[in-house]
């Protein structure tokens, strides 16, 4: 008989594991994975590889642009079968840090999910006097209620504390886009877990007809008072719900719905993408310490609020490709970030990520086919 091992329950996450998985996963401790070290929690470990990870076939890099870092790649299939990609890019002279102080959102099109993608236009560039005055980043393209929705993040001072999620609308993927003058979701009140910003949007229309917006944030005091230069707050995910697509979006009272801070070692969570499959909520994200900082995470939920333990969604780059040694200025080399899915015929068909390196040693999209 297969027994389940139930482990200390923390708000926002459903903690149980199969007994065999629990026993076999004790080896994670030796691999340096973070674990609960507070009096409130119990130890648990997992080395589960998801079925999703087993079905990934690397395709390779696309949309390598000389003179630019390319990040945050969000794909969608048009009615004519062409693949449209909305992405962030910024001048390579700004270095990797240019995402926070000079990113723009651009648009590319390909005949095939595997490219080649051709740049079409810059959709949004920073505009003075608005919430997105100094950067436009984190695009997420969705078709909802017969309209195209382009979620994104803007900031107004070149820093993280003014990052806010916005939502633009269009009747066509080629625009014109109705760009928002104000953010879709504001940060929380001072002292709240999310008082610093709202960013990294993930979105779905709930089967009950509501509109669910997942967002990343953290606490300003934690960010500003840390004595460790590598620890700047603890990234968590909240949920905001609206009855209309345009909002207003009301934050869920039980936020944050995903919080790994109790595990110690500054375990965090970011870059979420959410969808529904087989009547279950699913979320893919990049790992920030649950297993390591190279893999991706996959989680499932029955209700979109309490999530099962993560499994490995994908691995670091060294499992799939051989790359030359990184230049010293690329500090995130060898991992895939900002995972987004391309759906064909209603099913996940390709995984789009972004990764430092490539022909110009900046950053570009890296694609996997789901086989």
Short mmCIF file of the C-alpha atoms (twelve columns), coordinates in Angstrom:
data_MODEL
# 
_entry.id   MODEL 
# 
loop_
_atom_site.group_PDB 
_atom_site.id 
_atom_site.type_symbol 
_atom_site.label_atom_id 
_atom_site.label_alt_id 
_atom_site.label_comp_id 
_atom_site.label_asym_id 
_atom_site.label_seq_id 
_atom_site.Cartn_x 
_atom_site.Cartn_y 
_atom_site.Cartn_z 
_atom_site.pdbx_PDB_model_num 
ATOM 1   C CA . UNK A 1   0.000   0.000  0.000   1 
ATOM 2   C CA . UNK A 2   1.204   3.510  -0.858  1 
ATOM 3   C CA . UNK A 3   1.031   5.775  2.175   1 
ATOM 4   C CA . UNK A 4   1.041   9.538  2.264   1 
ATOM 5   C CA . UNK A 5   3.234   11.464 4.650   1 
ATOM 6   C CA . UNK A 6   1.564   14.629 5.892   1 
ATOM 7   C CA . UNK A 7   3.868   17.459 6.821   1 
ATOM 8   C CA . UNK A 8   3.448   20.744 8.674   1 
ATOM 9   C CA . UNK A 9   0.902   22.887 6.865   1 
ATOM 10  C CA . UNK A 10  1.750   26.478 6.012   1 
ATOM 11  C CA . UNK A 11  -0.812  28.979 4.651   1 
ATOM 12  C CA . UNK A 12  -0.957  29.027 0.870   1 
ATOM 13  C CA . UNK A 13  0.641   25.630 0.264   1 
ATOM 14  C CA . UNK A 14  -0.731  22.114 0.556   1 
ATOM 15  C CA . UNK A 15  2.006   20.025 2.191   1 
ATOM 16  C CA . UNK A 16  1.837   16.330 1.572   1 
ATOM 17  C CA . UNK A 17  4.073   13.887 -0.195  1 
ATOM 18  C CA . UNK A 18  3.955   10.280 -1.157  1 
ATOM 19  C CA . UNK A 19  5.867   8.259  1.433   1 
ATOM 20  C CA . UNK A 20  8.268   6.861  -1.150  1 
ATOM 21  C CA . UNK A 21  8.987   10.349 -2.513  1 
ATOM 22  C CA . UNK A 22  9.541   11.650 0.990   1 
ATOM 23  C CA . UNK A 23  12.094  8.970  1.819   1 
ATOM 24  C CA . UNK A 24  13.958  9.161  -1.482  1 
ATOM 25  C CA . UNK A 25  14.097  12.935 -1.375  1 
ATOM 26  C CA . UNK A 26  16.098  13.158 1.822   1 
ATOM 27  C CA . UNK A 27  19.154  13.312 -0.424  1 
ATOM 28  C CA . UNK A 28  18.284  16.937 -1.222  1 
ATOM 29  C CA . UNK A 29  19.835  18.028 2.058   1 
ATOM 30  C CA . UNK A 30  23.244  17.027 0.775   1 
ATOM 31  C CA . UNK A 31  22.583  18.989 -2.413  1 
ATOM 32  C CA . UNK A 32  22.199  22.179 -0.397  1 
ATOM 33  C CA . UNK A 33  18.472  22.735 -0.843  1 
ATOM 34  C CA . UNK A 34  16.878  25.133 1.607   1 
ATOM 35  C CA . UNK A 35  14.639  23.726 4.304   1 
ATOM 36  C CA . UNK A 36  12.431  24.830 7.146   1 
ATOM 37  C CA . UNK A 37  14.471  25.922 10.129  1 
ATOM 38  C CA . UNK A 38  11.948  27.836 12.180  1 
ATOM 39  C CA . UNK A 39  10.159  26.538 15.238  1 
ATOM 40  C CA . UNK A 40  6.829   26.708 13.434  1 
ATOM 41  C CA . UNK A 41  7.618   24.186 10.708  1 
ATOM 42  C CA . UNK A 42  8.791   20.653 10.158  1 
ATOM 43  C CA . UNK A 43  11.489  19.416 7.813   1 
ATOM 44  C CA . UNK A 44  10.485  18.169 4.408   1 
ATOM 45  C CA . UNK A 45  12.346  17.464 1.182   1 
ATOM 46  C CA . UNK A 46  11.472  16.533 -2.375  1 
ATOM 47  C CA . UNK A 47  13.414  15.709 -5.517  1 
ATOM 48  C CA . UNK A 48  10.365  15.018 -7.664  1 
ATOM 49  C CA . UNK A 49  10.707  15.461 -11.392 1 
ATOM 50  C CA . UNK A 50  7.418   16.367 -13.029 1 
ATOM 51  C CA . UNK A 51  5.956   14.601 -16.032 1 
ATOM 52  C CA . UNK A 52  6.191   17.999 -17.722 1 
ATOM 53  C CA . UNK A 53  9.993   17.964 -17.385 1 
ATOM 54  C CA . UNK A 54  10.190  14.523 -18.973 1 
ATOM 55  C CA . UNK A 55  8.487   15.795 -22.127 1 
ATOM 56  C CA . UNK A 56  10.711  18.766 -22.930 1 
ATOM 57  C CA . UNK A 57  12.800  18.753 -26.106 1 
ATOM 58  C CA . UNK A 58  15.194  21.713 -26.471 1 
ATOM 59  C CA . UNK A 59  14.760  23.661 -29.700 1 
ATOM 60  C CA . UNK A 60  17.284  26.411 -29.073 1 
ATOM 61  C CA . UNK A 61  17.660  30.177 -29.145 1 
ATOM 62  C CA . UNK A 62  15.614  32.537 -31.293 1 
ATOM 63  C CA . UNK A 63  15.359  36.300 -31.740 1 
ATOM 64  C CA . UNK A 64  18.992  37.051 -30.942 1 
ATOM 65  C CA . UNK A 65  19.270  40.806 -31.493 1 
ATOM 66  C CA . UNK A 66  22.611  42.510 -31.837 1 
ATOM 67  C CA . UNK A 67  22.885  45.411 -29.419 1 
ATOM 68  C CA . UNK A 68  20.029  44.246 -27.182 1 
ATOM 69  C CA . UNK A 69  19.212  42.078 -24.216 1 
ATOM 70  C CA . UNK A 70  15.947  40.222 -24.985 1 
ATOM 71  C CA . UNK A 71  13.890  39.048 -21.992 1 
ATOM 72  C CA . UNK A 72  10.319  38.177 -20.905 1 
ATOM 73  C CA . UNK A 73  9.065   36.351 -24.014 1 
ATOM 74  C CA . UNK A 74  5.290   35.820 -24.155 1 
ATOM 75  C CA . UNK A 75  3.946   33.884 -27.199 1 
ATOM 76  C CA . UNK A 76  0.441   33.521 -28.644 1 
ATOM 77  C CA . UNK A 77  -0.990  31.912 -31.782 1 
ATOM 78  C CA . UNK A 78  -2.945  34.219 -34.087 1 
ATOM 79  C CA . UNK A 79  -6.063  33.164 -35.966 1 
ATOM 80  C CA . UNK A 80  -4.001  32.725 -39.151 1 
ATOM 81  C CA . UNK A 81  -1.631  30.308 -37.398 1 
ATOM 82  C CA . UNK A 82  1.285   32.709 -37.142 1 
ATOM 83  C CA . UNK A 83  3.043   32.996 -33.786 1 
ATOM 84  C CA . UNK A 84  3.266   36.426 -32.209 1 
ATOM 85  C CA . UNK A 85  5.866   37.060 -29.539 1 
ATOM 86  C CA . UNK A 86  5.754   40.011 -27.150 1 
ATOM 87  C CA . UNK A 87  9.054   40.562 -25.393 1 
ATOM 88  C CA . UNK A 88  11.166  42.988 -23.386 1 
ATOM 89  C CA . UNK A 89  14.380  44.390 -24.763 1 
ATOM 90  C CA . UNK A 90  16.867  47.091 -23.823 1 
ATOM 91  C CA . UNK A 91  20.110  48.602 -25.051 1 
ATOM 92  C CA . UNK A 92  23.008  46.231 -24.383 1 
ATOM 93  C CA . UNK A 93  25.143  49.206 -23.351 1 
ATOM 94  C CA . UNK A 94  23.044  49.426 -20.180 1 
ATOM 95  C CA . UNK A 95  24.096  45.917 -19.132 1 
ATOM 96  C CA . UNK A 96  21.768  43.424 -17.488 1 
ATOM 97  C CA . UNK A 97  20.504  46.142 -15.143 1 
ATOM 98  C CA . UNK A 98  18.912  47.945 -18.068 1 
ATOM 99  C CA . UNK A 99  15.655  46.064 -17.493 1 
ATOM 100 C CA . UNK A 100 14.785  48.370 -14.583 1 
ATOM 101 C CA . UNK A 101 15.764  51.628 -16.254 1 
ATOM 102 C CA . UNK A 102 15.153  51.513 -19.961 1 
ATOM 103 C CA . UNK A 103 13.306  48.391 -21.106 1 
ATOM 104 C CA . UNK A 104 10.683  48.532 -23.862 1 
ATOM 105 C CA . UNK A 105 8.081   45.995 -24.989 1 
ATOM 106 C CA . UNK A 106 8.416   44.847 -28.591 1 
ATOM 107 C CA . UNK A 107 6.554   42.562 -30.996 1 
ATOM 108 C CA . UNK A 108 7.845   39.852 -33.333 1 
ATOM 109 C CA . UNK A 109 6.122   37.340 -35.635 1 
ATOM 110 C CA . UNK A 110 7.050   33.889 -37.000 1 
ATOM 111 C CA . UNK A 111 5.363   31.342 -39.242 1 
ATOM 112 C CA . UNK A 112 6.365   28.562 -36.848 1 
ATOM 113 C CA . UNK A 113 6.665   28.316 -33.052 1 
ATOM 114 C CA . UNK A 114 10.339  27.504 -33.603 1 
ATOM 115 C CA . UNK A 115 10.975  30.671 -35.594 1 
ATOM 116 C CA . UNK A 116 12.636  32.472 -37.142 1 
ATOM 117 C CA . UNK A 117 11.001  35.479 -35.465 1 
ATOM 118 C CA . UNK A 118 11.111  38.852 -37.169 1 
ATOM 119 C CA . UNK A 119 10.908  42.091 -35.203 1 
ATOM 120 C CA . UNK A 120 7.801   44.087 -36.165 1 
ATOM 121 C CA . UNK A 121 7.590   47.083 -33.870 1 
ATOM 122 C CA . UNK A 122 8.092   48.497 -30.408 1 
ATOM 123 C CA . UNK A 123 4.684   48.411 -28.740 1 
ATOM 124 C CA . UNK A 124 5.428   50.353 -25.539 1 
ATOM 125 C CA . UNK A 125 8.427   52.488 -24.673 1 
ATOM 126 C CA . UNK A 126 8.856   54.464 -21.436 1 
ATOM 127 C CA . UNK A 127 6.774   57.671 -21.390 1 
ATOM 128 C CA . UNK A 128 7.400   60.615 -19.107 1 
ATOM 129 C CA . UNK A 129 4.797   61.503 -16.527 1 
ATOM 130 C CA . UNK A 130 3.175   58.073 -16.177 1 
ATOM 131 C CA . UNK A 131 3.617   54.970 -14.027 1 
ATOM 132 C CA . UNK A 132 5.748   53.471 -16.827 1 
ATOM 133 C CA . UNK A 133 8.011   56.516 -17.257 1 
ATOM 134 C CA . UNK A 134 11.347  54.697 -16.967 1 
ATOM 135 C CA . UNK A 135 10.718  51.084 -17.993 1 
ATOM 136 C CA . UNK A 136 8.190   48.748 -19.645 1 
ATOM 137 C CA . UNK A 137 8.793   45.093 -18.834 1 
ATOM 138 C CA . UNK A 138 7.233   41.677 -17.989 1 
ATOM 139 C CA . UNK A 139 4.807   41.407 -20.963 1 
ATOM 140 C CA . UNK A 140 2.110   38.730 -20.761 1 
ATOM 141 C CA . UNK A 141 -0.163  38.361 -23.796 1 
ATOM 142 C CA . UNK A 142 -3.601  36.757 -23.431 1 
ATOM 143 C CA . UNK A 143 -6.827  36.610 -25.421 1 
ATOM 144 C CA . UNK A 144 -9.724  37.117 -23.029 1 
ATOM 145 C CA . UNK A 145 -13.374 37.655 -23.968 1 
ATOM 146 C CA . UNK A 146 -12.493 38.253 -27.639 1 
ATOM 147 C CA . UNK A 147 -9.973  40.969 -26.767 1 
ATOM 148 C CA . UNK A 148 -6.218  40.815 -26.660 1 
ATOM 149 C CA . UNK A 149 -4.828  41.733 -23.273 1 
ATOM 150 C CA . UNK A 150 -1.228  42.796 -22.784 1 
ATOM 151 C CA . UNK A 151 -0.296  42.770 -19.114 1 
ATOM 152 C CA . UNK A 152 3.026   44.348 -18.252 1 
ATOM 153 C CA . UNK A 153 5.011   46.131 -15.557 1 
ATOM 154 C CA . UNK A 154 6.129   49.741 -15.613 1 
ATOM 155 C CA . UNK A 155 8.091   51.894 -13.173 1 
ATOM 156 C CA . UNK A 156 8.511   55.644 -12.854 1 
ATOM 157 C CA . UNK A 157 11.857  56.213 -11.113 1 
ATOM 158 C CA . UNK A 158 14.180  53.502 -12.402 1 
ATOM 159 C CA . UNK A 159 13.845  51.591 -9.123  1 
ATOM 160 C CA . UNK A 160 11.849  48.626 -7.870  1 
ATOM 161 C CA . UNK A 161 9.589   50.517 -5.444  1 
ATOM 162 C CA . UNK A 162 7.519   52.055 -8.258  1 
ATOM 163 C CA . UNK A 163 6.988   48.831 -10.217 1 
ATOM 164 C CA . UNK A 164 3.271   48.489 -10.995 1 
ATOM 165 C CA . UNK A 165 1.239   46.148 -13.207 1 
ATOM 166 C CA . UNK A 166 -0.638  47.685 -16.132 1 
ATOM 167 C CA . UNK A 167 -3.098  46.245 -18.673 1 
ATOM 168 C CA . UNK A 168 -3.509  47.308 -22.312 1 
ATOM 169 C CA . UNK A 169 -6.233  46.177 -24.742 1 
ATOM 170 C CA . UNK A 170 -6.481  45.703 -28.498 1 
ATOM 171 C CA . UNK A 171 -8.835  44.033 -30.960 1 
ATOM 172 C CA . UNK A 172 -5.860  42.760 -32.979 1 
ATOM 173 C CA . UNK A 173 -2.402  41.501 -32.101 1 
ATOM 174 C CA . UNK A 174 -1.141  44.189 -34.439 1 
ATOM 175 C CA . UNK A 175 -2.822  46.900 -32.373 1 
ATOM 176 C CA . UNK A 176 -3.578  49.676 -31.951 1 
ATOM 177 C CA . UNK A 177 -3.216  49.219 -28.207 1 
ATOM 178 C CA . UNK A 178 -5.297  51.093 -25.652 1 
ATOM 179 C CA . UNK A 179 -2.522  51.875 -23.194 1 
ATOM 180 C CA . UNK A 180 -3.428  52.503 -19.535 1 
ATOM 181 C CA . UNK A 181 -2.712  55.803 -17.838 1 
ATOM 182 C CA . UNK A 182 -2.848  54.232 -14.373 1 
ATOM 183 C CA . UNK A 183 -1.742  50.870 -12.942 1 
ATOM 184 C CA . UNK A 184 -4.115  47.941 -12.803 1 
ATOM 185 C CA . UNK A 185 -2.944  47.009 -9.296  1 
ATOM 186 C CA . UNK A 186 -1.297  49.147 -6.638  1 
ATOM 187 C CA . UNK A 187 1.099   48.031 -3.906  1 
ATOM 188 C CA . UNK A 188 -0.186  47.349 -0.395  1 
ATOM 189 C CA . UNK A 189 -0.281  49.755 2.517   1 
ATOM 190 C CA . UNK A 190 2.936   50.490 4.406   1 
ATOM 191 C CA . UNK A 191 4.005   47.486 6.449   1 
ATOM 192 C CA . UNK A 192 2.086   44.961 4.358   1 
ATOM 193 C CA . UNK A 193 3.912   42.024 2.797   1 
ATOM 194 C CA . UNK A 194 3.294   43.628 -0.634  1 
ATOM 195 C CA . UNK A 195 3.928   47.298 0.141   1 
ATOM 196 C CA . UNK A 196 6.943   47.503 -2.196  1 
ATOM 197 C CA . UNK A 197 5.486   46.901 -5.670  1 
ATOM 198 C CA . UNK A 198 3.256   44.835 -7.953  1 
ATOM 199 C CA . UNK A 199 5.036   43.032 -10.772 1 
ATOM 200 C CA . UNK A 200 5.480   39.792 -12.786 1 
ATOM 201 C CA . UNK A 201 1.783   39.325 -13.647 1 
ATOM 202 C CA . UNK A 202 0.228   35.895 -14.174 1 
ATOM 203 C CA . UNK A 203 -3.428  35.723 -15.207 1 
ATOM 204 C CA . UNK A 204 -6.354  33.443 -15.983 1 
ATOM 205 C CA . UNK A 205 -10.107 33.643 -16.308 1 
ATOM 206 C CA . UNK A 206 -11.585 31.457 -13.573 1 
ATOM 207 C CA . UNK A 207 -14.240 28.875 -14.534 1 
ATOM 208 C CA . UNK A 208 -16.675 30.835 -12.359 1 
ATOM 209 C CA . UNK A 209 -16.311 33.854 -14.651 1 
ATOM 210 C CA . UNK A 210 -14.060 35.932 -12.417 1 
ATOM 211 C CA . UNK A 211 -10.674 37.312 -13.481 1 
ATOM 212 C CA . UNK A 212 -7.712  36.199 -11.396 1 
ATOM 213 C CA . UNK A 213 -4.468  38.153 -11.383 1 
ATOM 214 C CA . UNK A 214 -1.433  36.703 -9.611  1 
ATOM 215 C CA . UNK A 215 1.336   39.156 -8.801  1 
ATOM 216 C CA . UNK A 216 4.774   39.245 -7.207  1 
ATOM 217 C CA . UNK A 217 5.747   41.597 -4.396  1 
ATOM 218 C CA . UNK A 218 7.709   41.904 -1.170  1 
ATOM 219 C CA . UNK A 219 8.031   44.096 1.919   1 
ATOM 220 C CA . UNK A 220 9.941   47.397 1.732   1 
ATOM 221 C CA . UNK A 221 11.372  47.233 5.254   1 
ATOM 222 C CA . UNK A 222 12.781  43.768 4.581   1 
ATOM 223 C CA . UNK A 223 14.270  45.129 1.373   1 
ATOM 224 C CA . UNK A 224 15.852  48.240 2.884   1 
ATOM 225 C CA . UNK A 225 17.105  46.906 6.215   1 
ATOM 226 C CA . UNK A 226 18.824  43.735 5.031   1 
ATOM 227 C CA . UNK A 227 22.514  43.643 5.912   1 
ATOM 228 C CA . UNK A 228 23.155  40.987 3.280   1 
ATOM 229 C CA . UNK A 229 23.754  42.550 -0.169  1 
ATOM 230 C CA . UNK A 230 22.413  39.380 -1.794  1 
ATOM 231 C CA . UNK A 231 19.118  39.485 0.119   1 
ATOM 232 C CA . UNK A 232 16.769  42.266 -0.942  1 
ATOM 233 C CA . UNK A 233 13.393  41.327 0.454   1 
ATOM 234 C CA . UNK A 234 11.613  38.017 -0.011  1 
ATOM 235 C CA . UNK A 235 9.588   37.588 -3.183  1 
ATOM 236 C CA . UNK A 236 6.132   36.081 -2.755  1 
ATOM 237 C CA . UNK A 237 2.962   35.828 -4.819  1 
ATOM 238 C CA . UNK A 238 -0.437  37.277 -4.089  1 
ATOM 239 C CA . UNK A 239 -3.801  37.025 -5.819  1 
ATOM 240 C CA . UNK A 240 -6.232  39.768 -6.833  1 
ATOM 241 C CA . UNK A 241 -9.738  39.034 -8.173  1 
ATOM 242 C CA . UNK A 242 -12.124 41.078 -10.301 1 
ATOM 243 C CA . UNK A 243 -15.641 40.648 -11.666 1 
ATOM 244 C CA . UNK A 244 -14.716 42.643 -14.767 1 
ATOM 245 C CA . UNK A 245 -11.597 42.267 -16.878 1 
ATOM 246 C CA . UNK A 246 -10.794 45.959 -16.480 1 
ATOM 247 C CA . UNK A 247 -11.093 45.683 -12.696 1 
ATOM 248 C CA . UNK A 248 -11.150 46.792 -9.997  1 
ATOM 249 C CA . UNK A 249 -9.012  43.924 -8.718  1 
ATOM 250 C CA . UNK A 250 -9.472  43.162 -5.028  1 
ATOM 251 C CA . UNK A 251 -6.650  41.423 -3.199  1 
ATOM 252 C CA . UNK A 252 -7.414  38.040 -1.679  1 
ATOM 253 C CA . UNK A 253 -7.632  38.289 2.115   1 
ATOM 254 C CA . UNK A 254 -5.381  35.251 2.604   1 
ATOM 255 C CA . UNK A 255 -2.432  36.664 0.637   1 
ATOM 256 C CA . UNK A 256 0.296   35.777 -0.018  1 
ATOM 257 C CA . UNK A 257 -0.873  32.529 -1.602  1 
ATOM 258 C CA . UNK A 258 2.709   31.393 -2.280  1 
ATOM 259 C CA . UNK A 259 5.313   32.089 0.382   1 
ATOM 260 C CA . UNK A 260 8.511   30.086 0.822   1 
ATOM 261 C CA . UNK A 261 10.081  32.395 3.403   1 
ATOM 262 C CA . UNK A 262 9.338   30.027 6.287   1 
ATOM 263 C CA . UNK A 263 11.828  27.580 4.777   1 
ATOM 264 C CA . UNK A 264 14.807  29.731 5.659   1 
ATOM 265 C CA . UNK A 265 17.865  30.589 3.565   1 
ATOM 266 C CA . UNK A 266 15.768  33.315 1.906   1 
ATOM 267 C CA . UNK A 267 13.809  30.894 -0.288  1 
ATOM 268 C CA . UNK A 268 11.678  32.948 -2.669  1 
ATOM 269 C CA . UNK A 269 9.331   32.622 -5.641  1 
ATOM 270 C CA . UNK A 270 8.995   34.547 -8.918  1 
ATOM 271 C CA . UNK A 271 8.294   34.475 -12.668 1 
ATOM 272 C CA . UNK A 272 4.983   32.636 -12.378 1 
ATOM 273 C CA . UNK A 273 2.808   31.591 -15.322 1 
ATOM 274 C CA . UNK A 274 -0.600  30.080 -14.547 1 
ATOM 275 C CA . UNK A 275 -3.117  28.073 -16.573 1 
ATOM 276 C CA . UNK A 276 -5.847  25.441 -16.189 1 
ATOM 277 C CA . UNK A 277 -5.544  21.887 -17.461 1 
ATOM 278 C CA . UNK A 278 -7.754  18.883 -16.723 1 
ATOM 279 C CA . UNK A 279 -9.778  20.983 -14.262 1 
ATOM 280 C CA . UNK A 280 -6.703  21.780 -12.187 1 
ATOM 281 C CA . UNK A 281 -4.771  24.997 -11.755 1 
ATOM 282 C CA . UNK A 282 -1.151  24.728 -12.795 1 
ATOM 283 C CA . UNK A 283 1.726   27.129 -12.303 1 
ATOM 284 C CA . UNK A 284 5.245   27.145 -13.692 1 
ATOM 285 C CA . UNK A 285 7.919   29.443 -12.281 1 
ATOM 286 C CA . UNK A 286 11.643  29.780 -11.802 1 
ATOM 287 C CA . UNK A 287 13.190  28.310 -8.680  1 
ATOM 288 C CA . UNK A 288 14.693  30.712 -6.158  1 
ATOM 289 C CA . UNK A 289 15.957  28.216 -3.603  1 
ATOM 290 C CA . UNK A 290 13.331  25.521 -3.180  1 
ATOM 291 C CA . UNK A 291 15.611  23.041 -4.939  1 
ATOM 292 C CA . UNK A 292 18.284  25.440 -6.225  1 
ATOM 293 C CA . UNK A 293 18.510  28.545 -8.412  1 
ATOM 294 C CA . UNK A 294 18.850  26.854 -11.808 1 
ATOM 295 C CA . UNK A 295 15.725  24.705 -12.182 1 
ATOM 296 C CA . UNK A 296 12.113  25.617 -12.824 1 
ATOM 297 C CA . UNK A 297 9.162   24.742 -10.591 1 
ATOM 298 C CA . UNK A 298 5.785   23.223 -11.423 1 
ATOM 299 C CA . UNK A 299 2.903   23.315 -8.946  1 
ATOM 300 C CA . UNK A 300 -0.727  22.232 -9.042  1 
ATOM 301 C CA . UNK A 301 -3.818  23.286 -7.139  1 
ATOM 302 C CA . UNK A 302 -7.459  22.292 -6.901  1 
ATOM 303 C CA . UNK A 303 -8.647  25.817 -6.194  1 
ATOM 304 C CA . UNK A 304 -5.874  28.164 -7.319  1 
ATOM 305 C CA . UNK A 305 -5.133  29.226 -3.741  1 
ATOM 306 C CA . UNK A 306 -3.632  26.254 -1.899  1 
ATOM 307 C CA . UNK A 307 -0.833  24.777 -3.960  1 
ATOM 308 C CA . UNK A 308 0.806   21.352 -3.812  1 
ATOM 309 C CA . UNK A 309 4.515   20.972 -3.230  1 
ATOM 310 C CA . UNK A 310 6.607   22.005 -6.238  1 
ATOM 311 C CA . UNK A 311 8.075   19.530 -8.673  1 
ATOM 312 C CA . UNK A 312 10.898  20.189 -11.107 1 
ATOM 313 C CA . UNK A 313 9.519   21.705 -14.319 1 
ATOM 314 C CA . UNK A 314 12.827  22.005 -16.162 1 
ATOM 315 C CA . UNK A 315 16.528  21.973 -15.374 1 
ATOM 316 C CA . UNK A 316 19.429  24.342 -15.812 1 
ATOM 317 C CA . UNK A 317 20.970  24.891 -19.225 1 
ATOM 318 C CA . UNK A 318 23.820  22.410 -18.754 1 
ATOM 319 C CA . UNK A 319 21.348  19.519 -18.973 1 
ATOM 320 C CA . UNK A 320 20.246  20.498 -22.473 1 
ATOM 321 C CA . UNK A 321 23.021  22.426 -24.230 1 
ATOM 322 C CA . UNK A 322 26.744  23.080 -24.228 1 
ATOM 323 C CA . UNK A 323 27.772  26.716 -23.888 1 
ATOM 324 C CA . UNK A 324 31.113  28.510 -23.794 1 
ATOM 325 C CA . UNK A 325 32.266  29.903 -20.433 1 
ATOM 326 C CA . UNK A 326 30.363  33.070 -19.470 1 
ATOM 327 C CA . UNK A 327 31.866  36.549 -19.508 1 
ATOM 328 C CA . UNK A 328 32.169  38.027 -16.015 1 
ATOM 329 C CA . UNK A 329 29.291  40.463 -16.534 1 
ATOM 330 C CA . UNK A 330 26.667  37.699 -16.993 1 
ATOM 331 C CA . UNK A 331 25.732  36.671 -13.452 1 
ATOM 332 C CA . UNK A 332 22.622  34.613 -14.359 1 
ATOM 333 C CA . UNK A 333 24.321  32.498 -17.001 1 
ATOM 334 C CA . UNK A 334 23.178  28.900 -17.352 1 
ATOM 335 C CA . UNK A 335 19.585  29.164 -16.166 1 
ATOM 336 C CA . UNK A 336 16.244  29.687 -17.893 1 
ATOM 337 C CA . UNK A 337 13.974  32.422 -16.520 1 
ATOM 338 C CA . UNK A 338 10.527  33.896 -17.220 1 
ATOM 339 C CA . UNK A 339 8.859   30.613 -18.353 1 
ATOM 340 C CA . UNK A 340 5.799   31.120 -20.563 1 
ATOM 341 C CA . UNK A 341 3.717   28.565 -22.471 1 
ATOM 342 C CA . UNK A 342 2.510   28.616 -26.059 1 
ATOM 343 C CA . UNK A 343 -0.846  26.869 -26.459 1 
ATOM 344 C CA . UNK A 344 -1.772  25.192 -29.746 1 
ATOM 345 C CA . UNK A 345 -5.265  23.719 -30.106 1 
ATOM 346 C CA . UNK A 346 -5.844  24.531 -26.464 1 
ATOM 347 C CA . UNK A 347 -2.914  22.517 -25.120 1 
ATOM 348 C CA . UNK A 348 0.600   23.502 -23.960 1 
ATOM 349 C CA . UNK A 349 2.851   22.896 -26.970 1 
ATOM 350 C CA . UNK A 350 6.020   24.930 -26.362 1 
ATOM 351 C CA . UNK A 351 7.837   26.371 -23.377 1 
ATOM 352 C CA . UNK A 352 9.396   29.778 -23.973 1 
ATOM 353 C CA . UNK A 353 12.083  30.951 -21.567 1 
ATOM 354 C CA . UNK A 354 14.845  33.534 -21.609 1 
ATOM 355 C CA . UNK A 355 18.513  32.938 -20.920 1 
ATOM 356 C CA . UNK A 356 21.713  34.913 -20.812 1 
ATOM 357 C CA . UNK A 357 24.382  34.155 -23.391 1 
ATOM 358 C CA . UNK A 358 23.991  33.372 -27.065 1 
ATOM 359 C CA . UNK A 359 25.641  34.793 -30.140 1 
ATOM 360 C CA . UNK A 360 26.041  38.292 -28.721 1 
ATOM 361 C CA . UNK A 361 26.572  37.263 -25.066 1 
ATOM 362 C CA . UNK A 362 23.562  39.278 -23.917 1 
ATOM 363 C CA . UNK A 363 20.226  37.412 -23.532 1 
ATOM 364 C CA . UNK A 364 17.624  35.872 -25.838 1 
ATOM 365 C CA . UNK A 365 14.623  33.512 -25.862 1 
ATOM 366 C CA . UNK A 366 15.250  29.777 -25.499 1 
ATOM 367 C CA . UNK A 367 12.471  27.426 -26.640 1 
ATOM 368 C CA . UNK A 368 11.516  23.880 -25.676 1 
ATOM 369 C CA . UNK A 369 8.995   21.738 -27.523 1 
ATOM 370 C CA . UNK A 370 6.618   19.726 -25.332 1 
ATOM 371 C CA . UNK A 371 6.597   16.247 -26.865 1 
# 
